[in-house]
Amino acid sequence: MSHADGSGYSPNGAASSNGSPLTRDTAIRGPARPAPYVGAGILLAAAILFPLMPQLYSFDAPRLGGMPFFYWYQLLWVPVSAALTGTAYWLVTREDRRRRAAVRAGGPPWTGEGSAEAGPGGERP
């Protein structure tokens, strides 16, 4: 029996899920959709790769407040990278919450892929 707070732990401290003990094969997340992870990867790649391409910003003009373009372009990437990283984090955590909620709501059964006892394709021997 788990605590009323929904922590997933029994009163004696053992991990449990819906009254049964958690094992290595107990599903804690539902199936993943690749789109949020691909989107987050694209956002992070843009935040990393664009500042690393000097041919995009190795110009003196236009100046902004007397500062050459190559300086203010790089400084502009600081808040842009923070926004892209925050958006990527939001996408991944939203997908993780959805996957955890799917298991709590009794979503699609977990096939056991990747477990130690599962054979090729997640089939048990």
SVG drawing of the C-alpha trace seen along z (x, -y; Angstrom):
<svg xmlns="http://www.w3.org/2000/svg" viewBox="-6 -55 41 74">
<polyline fill="none" stroke="black" stroke-width="0.4" points="0.0,0.0 1.5,-3.4 1.3,-6.5 -1.7,-8.8 0.7,-11.5 1.2,-9.4 5.0,-9.1 5.0,-5.5 6.6,-4.2 5.0,-1.8 5.0,-2.6 8.1,-0.4 10.0,-2.3 9.8,0.1 9.0,-1.2 5.5,-0.2 3.2,-0.9 -0.5,-0.5 0.0,1.8 2.6,4.1 6.3,3.8 8.3,2.1 10.7,4.3 13.2,3.7 10.4,4.3 7.8,2.1 6.9,-0.7 7.3,-4.2 6.9,-5.9 4.6,-5.3 5.8,-5.1 7.7,-8.1 6.7,-10.3 9.9,-11.4 8.7,-14.8 9.4,-16.7 12.8,-15.2 13.7,-16.0 12.4,-19.5 14.5,-20.0 17.5,-18.7 17.0,-21.1 16.7,-24.0 19.8,-23.1 21.7,-22.5 20.8,-26.0 21.9,-27.5 25.3,-25.8 26.0,-25.9 25.0,-29.4 27.4,-31.1 30.2,-28.8 29.9,-29.9 31.9,-33.1 31.2,-33.6 27.7,-34.6 28.9,-37.5 32.4,-38.6 31.3,-42.0 31.9,-45.5 28.7,-47.0 25.9,-47.6 27.0,-49.1 24.7,-49.3 25.6,-52.1 29.0,-52.3 29.6,-48.5 30.6,-46.5 28.1,-43.8 30.3,-40.9 30.2,-42.0 26.5,-42.6 25.6,-39.6 27.4,-37.3 25.9,-39.2 22.5,-38.7 23.0,-35.0 23.2,-34.9 19.4,-35.6 18.5,-33.8 20.4,-30.6 18.7,-30.9 15.3,-31.1 16.0,-28.1 17.4,-26.1 14.4,-26.9 12.0,-25.9 13.9,-22.6 13.6,-21.9 9.9,-22.7 9.3,-20.3 11.2,-17.4 9.6,-17.8 6.1,-18.2 6.6,-14.9 8.0,-13.2 5.0,-14.3 2.7,-13.0 4.5,-9.7 4.3,-9.3 0.6,-10.3 -0.1,-7.6 1.3,-4.9 -0.6,-6.3 -3.8,-6.3 -3.3,-2.7 -2.2,-3.6 -0.9,-1.2 1.0,1.8 4.7,1.6 6.4,4.3 9.5,4.6 11.9,3.5 15.4,3.0 14.9,5.1 17.5,7.7 15.1,10.6 13.6,9.4 14.7,11.0 14.9,9.4 12.1,7.0 11.1,7.0 9.8,10.5 10.3,12.7 11.8,16.1"/>
</svg>
